[in-house]
């Protein structure tokens, strides 16, 4: 099955996403030192001492490693959904030995930055790394083209989790694996969007969408995935992220409320994994037409 992109109209980008990842360039904000644009996986980092920029970059890389460990991309064809600057794609290629990596992002400015940031790697390995414009809910990729699919801290922007799950099932071969890391509202919290909007500007603006992780798990099951699991990794994310934020933001400012939302059991961070069965089940292929 070809992994070449399938021609599609340009995806529609929500205004909040367009501004944050385009003109505002979230990757240039100091709290995202290193350009990976994630909160980090801080396991093994001593949070009782002052944190360095190296600690921060390691935490971002380690979140990718935690996700990539779950899909075992060695020797296969991998695709990242919401690749941003593509640094996670480069890490996967350098450390995990896949045959090729495709990064998909909805924002054309992010793809331009990804190609610039990874220009030496693209020149050296043109058959093994590429970046493609597309939405998570309508991937411009062929059926059964990939052995694994992963996404790191992008799922909070996906408007339609069911459509994302169907597309993930469609582009994965039978036996393929997927892993998603991101933050979700805690199960059973009433009106999570409203509660989180009162604490966090990203939810108030509509940039981040609050849903319980069970919504994604159910969507994956409905799309034909098996072995669906959702595990909290909040203890390895939130305390370190808050300690890093404390360098720039005082207590009571809205970015510090991520920690408050976790402590109040409104928000948590999860790793969601699933596998497409060897004998495909459920509505994996897209309908004709």
JOFENLIN-V68170 format. One record per backbone hydrogen bond with DSSP energy under -1.0 kcal/mol. NH is the residue of the N-H (numbers start at 1). CO is the residue of the C=O. If there is no record, write none. Layout:
# JOFENLIN-V68170
nh/co
NH/CO
NH/CO
This chain:
# JOFENLIN-V68170
nh/co
6/140
18/14
19/15
20/16
21/17
24/19
26/20
28/25
29/26
32/29
33/30
35/32
41/59
42/236
45/42
56/52
57/53
58/54
59/55
60/56
61/57
62/58
63/59
64/60
65/61
66/62
67/63
68/64
69/65
71/68
72/68
75/97
76/73
78/100
79/148
80/102
81/150
82/104
83/104
86/83
90/86
91/87
92/88
93/89
94/90
95/91
96/92
99/76
100/76
101/128
102/78
103/130
104/80
105/132
111/107
112/108
113/109
114/110
115/111
116/112
117/113
118/114
119/116
122/118
123/119
124/120
125/121
128/125
129/125
130/101
132/103
134/105
138/135
141/139
144/170
145/142
146/171
147/77
148/77
149/177
150/79
151/179
153/181
157/154
158/155
164/160
165/161
166/162
167/163
168/164
169/165
170/166
171/167
172/168
173/146
175/276
176/173
177/147
178/274
179/149
180/272
181/151
182/270
184/268
185/211
186/266
189/186
195/191
196/192
197/193
198/194
199/196
200/196
204/200
205/201
208/202
209/156
215/212
217/213
218/214
219/215
220/216
221/217
222/218
223/219
224/221
225/220
226/275
229/273
231/271
233/269
236/233
237/234
238/234
241/237
242/238
243/239
244/240
245/241
246/242
247/244
248/245
249/245
253/250
256/253
257/254
258/255
261/257
262/258
263/259
264/260
265/262
266/261
267/261
268/184
270/182
271/231
272/180
273/229
274/178
275/226
276/176
284/282
